[in-house]
Amino acid sequence: MDEMKQVVLEYVRREYLEEDDDREVEVDTPLISGGIVDSFSMVSLKRFLEKKYGIQIPDADASPEAFDTVESIVVLVQRFGGK
Amino acid sequence: MSYSNTTRRHFACELESVREAGLFKEERYIHAPQGAEIEVEYPKGATPKRVINMCANNYLGLSSHPEVVQAAHAGLDHRGYGMSSVRFICGTQDIHRELEQRLTEFLGTEDTLLFPSCMDANAGVFEAILGEQDVMIADRLVHASIVDGMRLCKAMNDTYKHSDMGHLEEKLQEHQDKRFRVIVTDGVFSMDGDVAKMDEIVALAEKYDAMTFLDDSHASGFMGKTGRGTHEHCGVFGKIDIITTTLGKGLGGASGGCVSGRRELVEMCRQRARPYLFSNTVAPVIVSGALKVMDLLFSSTERRDKLEWNTEYWRKGLIETGLDIKNGDSPIVPVMLYNAKLAQDFAKDLFAEGVYAVGFFFPVVPKGQARIRTQLSAAHDKAHLDVALAAFRKVGEKHGILGLGKKDLVAKFGL
């Protein structure tokens, strides 16, 4: 689980933070409600998780709440069989 | 009656929560034509106050230009008030096609189709031309209407970091398995006023076999030496596959928009774009006014030259005043305050000093990026700008922010 957290955290930092970004992202940082990831850009994260962990996350489950922190994302991935 | 008290209470609570979040939008009534100076009733019920307008999209000052107004009058007399039809039944007049041809020439494309607005153009264009096998790769700061248009389309969507060409290239590589790739960007970004790197975007599009989509609503009429837009500004005029733009900003300020670009793509919109198919035609009076705008812009660059001068003068003046602005070449000049309450207070104080400008904060801009967005117009004279600069100085002094950069502003007011 810790390894998965690291992988997701690394992706989020690389994909969503700008070069000169002074915001810090940790596993419990609110991503969507915190304005770091918007719902429009969230699709690339969903696609990354599906590809990386060989799972399908139904759109209905890919809610802004479920994607709001790295911790909640990891819970979601595991719920759909990601290891 | 099905609108029960419970239903009413539900919506009243929703509205209250919008208000509590500080996101409630109120209109301010203007008792004058659009221009450099307007009379604004604020707060509601107050005697209208004459203020310098620093927040209109009236970039070329054509919204109330006498020749445009006169042409609109003539259009009303000769082609009537409305067409009572969509375009393809009995809503296309000779002047609609004439305007489309003039826009095609102006924008350097192959064909053009008018829409009721650019919002409608963006809502319809993607769905009309793309399918499930395709991907749209958009800059993360594109306008909300593009986001909506992309959501209505079955093609995959993806985004790249704002103006980050390395990230865009990664995405283009990732999506080489798709049938069509479309790079989607605004020309001038409406909140930051910065300009898309269209030359680099076109080069990447050529390298990775992608089409280019440019929403030039905040650029048409004035960016580039002859005002054709961001593609002229960046030296890639004639190389953009799809341009959408509005007649509601620089190009007259009334309403209406268009999709302009490759002949087949425009024809696909004529056949399939739902906002075009199911909306009334653009009113003849607006088409007539817009044709006059085209005449004015083809015959002289005087207005965009004045706007360019005003922009440089304003940017220089704000910097000398000690305000923190976003750098760029466009007439959208954000004064950065970072803190939302400060932005609101600053706008109120400016109004008291006779300057109308609006504060923007989350969720319109990212958290901690609150600002006053100022917009220049060719209708402004130097005297307007000097008065407005003096007001910014006075209000800046009041809040003790002159000479402070981001770090100091954040330290003093928080995010």
Interface residues (C-beta under 8 A of the other chain):
Chain A: Y16 E18 E19 G34 G35 D38 F40 S41 V43 S44 R47
Chain B: A138 R140 V147 M150 M156 N157 D158 T159 K161 H162 D164 F362 P363 P366 K367
